[in-house]
């Protein structure tokens, strides 16, 4: 009898397990709006407090970033989620005859399972009708076409150029992780559109440091009936059906704004620095043709320096020629330099400053004494043990950095980087030899300073593929301003053969009479090779085998550099394009590709593999019930 009762219990338990999984089914129903006050899409509204009620407990994810209120609010609105309710309180006064939208995007989800409500926008009007037009598009970084997340995008009904710098935006949105924006609640009419990284939250472009985008084109919102395909999923892997659904298609929906930061033309002294005792540096926000004037207050500044400038003249380094000044811990001086005043006018400014050595002279002398004692002990130990030892303390040498790879490419030169300015470079002490059969012969070369690089030199030779070379530099070839000279240097290398490389030729459509700079990029979106052309053809030789990407920009002013824009001058940043696919280069291959840079919209060009701002995963219902039912071998009742 006992065995019969046990069998019945097991059968009942088994049937119960087949009917319902342990713990019950997951909640996969998104929250539903029960009611709103004032009524959603209501008219003649005069309340600044909004309440949205749901059928379950909800949460709002990052409302400061994700929830956008339009027209923009100068005083930030309060947004709170409490239980089954969201409360929004507008702090600004309501404007008459205006449509207000509170765009929650995908921020609302239920509190337990995180089921998203989906993109939701609440709206009301203080007038007698609701404006429902929309425009959409993308904001990209003008230089590298990266999607810009979180930048403000706004409309003006005032079509004048000054509106962007004088008035707050009329209607606004923010971009998502794809750089996409949708501005809603727009009235019929003509508009100008702008993007603004609003540093001071006033919805006006009034700081050069603010990233902006603009277009001279007038935007006219419109719409048309259209049909889209909606995919209905059976589970996370299987499509149940595809439905054709009618909807209102708002246009334009592909506006592309290229954002840039203007050049900082206001000039001021950022900082001074004496990182090493033998030189100090002045850092300015912007360069100027007039060099700073230095008057020594505790030293004689007359003919005291060797001056180095950055290419833009915004960083100036002063090397102290006299070792007495190098050993002086504090250099007190009067600086006169051009700086922008409060009215934006360049005027001569005078400052008094102390240049303090980072390591005091006394400490430096102690470090040298410690080094000498360590060397002496080492030599004494070697002498006692009958080993080879030195009797004279080694002379401090000038130690350049030699950039001479063992297997350079045929178009790669040797670079020599000096730590201190030179007083002498004796080219008679530099020897280059090439090996033919078994014999070494002198090879011609050119020694010169590298253009645009302080204290960097290069050796140019007739590098022949497959040939061995030997670079030999004698003692005392280079001497710096403090009298230190170099030790001998010898480096052998063999130039790689042409069979080790690929060649890439790009036939660029529509650019035959346009100056462009084309860059071959690695997987980090960094240039590894570059060429300038104005005939529509870009050639890259001696390309190492690998995966590459290509970027180009229109070099409007033909200076070989990408240049930013200027709003006051109405000048856009120079246009950048990306080849939309990766390029595989293989040894011994000559690859020719045709590229039409304008064939795709800019927001579709940059390959995702090198895009740093990746699109965030879209919030969806997790659909865990199908998985659970499958593991239990039953059918989910919701199917």
C-alpha positions, 0 to 999 in steps of 0.5 A: 500500500505504501508503495502505491501511495508513493507512486501516486505522489511522484505522478502528481509531482511530475504533472505539476512540473509539466504544467508550470515551471518552478517559480512561475513565468517571467513578467515580459509585459512592458508597463502600460500608461493608465492615464496622464494629467494633463491629458496626453496631446491635450490642448489649452493646457496651463499647468506646469505639473505633469503626472503619468500613471502606469499599471505597475511600478516603473523606473526612469533611466538617467532622466538628465541625459535621456529625457529631452523637453522642448521648447528647451527649459532654461531652468532644469525641470524636475523629473521623478519616478515614484511607484507607478507614477512619473512626475514632471514639473516645468520651472520655466513659464509656459509660452502661449500657443506652443506645443510642449514635448517631453521625450522620454526616449527608451528611459522608461521600464518596469521596476522588476524585469526591466521590460522597456515601454519603448520610445515614448513622448508626452505632449501638450499644447498651450494653444488650441492645437498640437504641432506634430511634425518631426525632423531627424538626422545625424550629428558626426564629428567633422574630422573623423565621422564619429557619431557624437552622443548627447549633443544638443540639436535645435531649430530656429524659425528665425533664419538669420545667422545671428539667431544661433548666437543671440537667441535660445533654440526653439525646439531641441533634441539630443543625439543617441549613441548612433549620433541620431536625433529626432526633433518632435512637435514642430509647427509647419514652416521654414527653419535653420538647424544647428548642433551645440555642445552646450557648455553653459546650458543656455541653448546659445552658441557663445563660447568658442570652446563649444562644439557646433554644427550648422548648415546654410540649408533651410529645413522645411518639415513635411510628411507622407503616408508610407509602409514599413516592415515590422518583424515579429519574433517567435523567440530570440532566434526565430522570426514568426512573421513580417507585417507590412504596417502603414505609418506617417513618414516625417521628412527630412529624416536624413539631415547630416550635421558635421560638428567641429570646434573652432580654433581658439583665437583668444590668446593667453598664457596657459602656463610656464614650466621648467621641467628640466634645469636647462630649459623652460617653456611658455604655453599659450592658447594661440600663437602670434607672430610677435615673440615674447620679450624676456627681461631677466630680473636676477640674471642677464637675459641678453643672448641667453637662449636658444629658442624653439617654437612649435609649428603654430607658435603657441609653445615656445621653449628657451634653452639656457646656453650658459651652464651658470643659468642652468645651475641657478634654481630660480630665474626671475623674469619679466614677460611681455607678450601679446594677449587678448583683452576683455574686448577681444583685442590683442594687447601687450601684457606684462607679467612677472614670473619665477622659473623654478627648477623642478630638481634643485641644484643641491639635489642634482649635485648630490645625485651626481656625487652618489653616482660617482661613489657608486662607480668608484666602489665598483671599480675598487672591487674590480681592482681588488679581484684582479679584474678589468677596471676604469681609472677615469670617471666616464665623460658624460655623453650626448645620447641621441635616439637613433631610429634605424630599423633592422629591416626598413622599407625602401621609402623609409629614412633613418631619423636621429632625435637629439635631446638638446640643441646642437652646436655642431654636426660634422657630416664627415663623421657619418659614413654609409656603406652598401654591400654588393656581392661580398664587398662594401662600397660607400653609398651616397646620402643626405643629412638634413634637419627634419621639416617641422621637427625641432632637434630631429635629423634624418639621413636620406639614402638611395635605399634599394630593395634587398640590399644590405647597408651599414651606417657608421657614425664616428665619435664626436660627430655631434656636439650639443650646446653644453659641449657634450658629444656622441659616442660612436654608433654602428647599425647594419640593416637590410632593406626589405625586398619589393615582394614583401609589400603590397601596393594600393591604388585608389581611383577617386571618382569626381575628384580629378581637379580637387586637392585631397589628402588620402590617409591609409589607416590601421585598425585604431583609425590612425594614419600609417601612410598619407598622400596628397593628390589633385588628379583623383588618383591616390597611390600607396607603395610599400604597404605592409601586408594587413587590414587597412581602412582609408580616409580622405579630406578635401584640402580646401586651402591646400596646406596638407592639414585638416582644418576646422570651421568658423561660424562667423565666417560661414566656413564649414570644416573641411569635408572628410570621407571614409572608404566604407569597407576594410581593405586587405593588402597582401604581399606581392599584390597590386590592388586597384579600387574605385571609390566614389566618396559621395555615393553613400551618406556620410553617416553610413560611411565609417566602418563599424570596426574602427568606429569608437562610439559604438551603438548601444544595444537597443532595449528589448523584452528579454523573452526568457519564457521561451528559453525556460519552456524549451528547457522544461520540454513544454510549450509556453502558454503565451505562444 
